[in-house]
Amino acid sequence: MGRNLKRRVAVMGITISMSLLLWSILLVSSMAASPIGGEKRPLLSPELFHGKTAYTYYIANEIPEVLDNIYCYCHCQKHSGHKSLLSCYTDKHAAFCDVCQNEAIRAFELHKEGKDIQTIKSMIDKEFER
């Protein structure tokens, strides 16, 4: 009877471990598919700027759902408390940052090519990650 109990405990342990592993895989994959940002602040108008800067603020206003899913590789999340690339366009941060501007332009190009948000996010990650 002691041996049978040990087997049951071992099987239960394996079952619980597998369940936890599956749950964690599903949790991580659902987090990766969800927006990273959740930015709610209003975006600045492109009319406040000129040239490339105005163009990138235009992009932010055109495709906010895309930019809100993209990590900003100037790492402003760490030093400015931004939530996503979209956050850079709620203030003048992007006006002075080539990384923000180049990411937005590349995301817009990919969007115009018909790429979905997850594909755009993956491609931006590969191209801009340092």
N, C-alpha and C positions, 0 to 999 in steps of 0.2 A: 504494500500500500504506500509506503514511503517513496518508492521508485516511481509509481504512477503519479503521485502528487508532484514530484519534481518535473516530470514530463509536462504535466498540465501547466505548471508555473512557467516552464520554459516556452511552451507554445503561446501562452498568454503574453509573455514578455515580448516575443517576436511579433505577435499580432499588434500589440500596442506600439512597438517601435515602428513597424511598417505603416501603421495608421498615422502616426505623428510625422513620419517622413513624407507621406503623400499629402497630408494637410499642409506642411510647410512648403512643399513644391507648388501646390495650388495657390497658397497665399502669396508667395513671391511672384508667381506668374501673373496673378491678378493685379498686384501692385505695379508691375512693369507695364501692364496694359492701361493703367489708369493715368490721368493727368498728374504731372508732378507739381504743378504750380498752384492753381486755384486763385490766381491773381484777380482781385475784384476792383482795384483802384482804376480810375479813368486814365486813359492814355493821353499823352500830349499830342497836340495837333502838328502835323507836318508843316503847316504854314508858319510855325515859329522858327523854322530852320531853312537852310539853303543846301543845294547840291546833294551829295551822297547822304548827308545826315537827314535831310528832308525826305529823301527817298526811303530810307530805312524806317522813319516814323510813319510814312505812308504804308509801308509793308506791315508794320505792327497793327495798324488800324484795319488793314485788309484781311489779315489771317491771324487774329489773336488766338484762336483755338489751337493753331499749330505752334506758335511761339510759346504758348503757355505749357506745352508738353516738352519743351527743349531746355536742357541744362545750359546755362551760360558759362562758357569756358574761360571767361575772365575771372571766374570764381567769386563774383559779386554776392553770391549767396552767403559766403563766409564773411566778407568785409562790409557789405551793405545791407544784409538781411533780405536780399531779393529771393523770390520764390521760384522764378524761372526766367528765361530770356525775355518774356513779355514784361516782367517787372522793370527791366532796364528802360522801357519806353513810358513808364508812368512818371518819370522824372527826367532830368537832363543827363543822366548817367551815360546813356548810349551815344549822346552827342559827342562825347569825348573818348569813346572806346571803339577802336577798330575791331576788336574781337566781337563785340556785340553787333556791330554793323555788318561785318562779314558773315556772321552766322545767320542773321536775318535775311541777307541777300541770297545766300545759298539755300536757305529753307524756302524762300519764295520761288526760286528757280525750280526746285524739286516739286513744289506744290503745283506750279504751272505745267510741269511734265506729267501731272496726274498721280504722283506718288501719294500714298496714304500717310497719315500722321506717324504711325509706328515705323514705317520705312524711312521717312524723313528724319525722325529722331535717331534711328540707328545709323544712318549715313552721316548725320551731323556729328554724332558721337565718334565715329571712326575718323572723320576728317579733322576735327578740332581738339580732340583729347590730346593732352600733352604728356 
